[in-house]
Amino acid sequence: MSVARFDELIHAPTRLSIVSLLAASEWADFKFIRDSVGLSDSALSKQLTTLEEAGYVEIRKSFVGKRPRTSARLTRTGRAAFELHVVALQEIVVRSGASILPR
Amino acid sequence: MSYNVGPGEAAQALTEIQRRQQQVIDLAWIPAWYWWAVGGLMVVLAVGVDIRTTAAIGITVPVFVLGLLAATGWVVGRAYRHAQLRNGLVDGRAVVAILSFVAVIVGGTIGLAFALRAGGVHYPATWACLAGGVVMGLLGPALNRALRRFMLGNRTGSAR
């Protein structure tokens, strides 16, 4: 059974959305994350840098033909932190007596 | 352990987490036309097999190969450009579902073709692939739905 650990860094709304997208991906394209979350390039770069500095995200820059392509993925540390954060959130909901857990 | 977050906010965060993961999973959705296209290409190939002339083989094989590459490339490329699905989302149940689907289509089509040939029916491969293609067009979306359901169940934080 996982131990709950609430993560303030992940819980910030924008970062929560970004990390959740990455949680279902091996790699996710920068533009896909940007458009999904509705951020500007610079705002997303800032958030990804914050997550990268925490060791949660790895950024990869490559070329597809002549076009630069930036992708991101959760590191093992980031995935573990996210999973523990989810457990913490579930614990909060369950302790309140609410029976609604997302399926 | 106590947190500075209320149950309402926690529940909202969990909903957002599930929604965002679902967004990535939905990228892997295979459009219905794909199954009918592959079924149609099977029929084209079978016509070549039944006619057995150099010209027929020379036309139908390239149409089958190029058509399959184009359709599959479009479907895979569309998802791949955005995000690659996490490997852990596809579990043993999904693999069994895919293998069963392939076994039903391939096994059923080949079995029917041999049975038709034994019964003296003209163009047995074409008729069998026509039946296999229709089954593929009808069952493909069902496979899609099953795979999606398995992947949604494997999201982080999903009730298993």
Interface residues (C-beta under 8 A of the other chain):
Chain A: A4 F6 H11 P13 L16 S17 S20 L21 A23 A24 S25 E26 W27 A28 D29 F32 S36 F82 E83 V86 A88 L89 Q90 E91 I92 V93 R95 S96 A98 I100 L101 P102 R103
Chain B: M1 Y3 V5 G6 P7 A10 A11 A13 L14 T15 E16 I17 Q18 R19 R20 Q21 Q22 Q23 V24 I25 R81 H82 A83 Q84 L85 R86 N87 L89 L152 R155 T156 G157 S158 A159
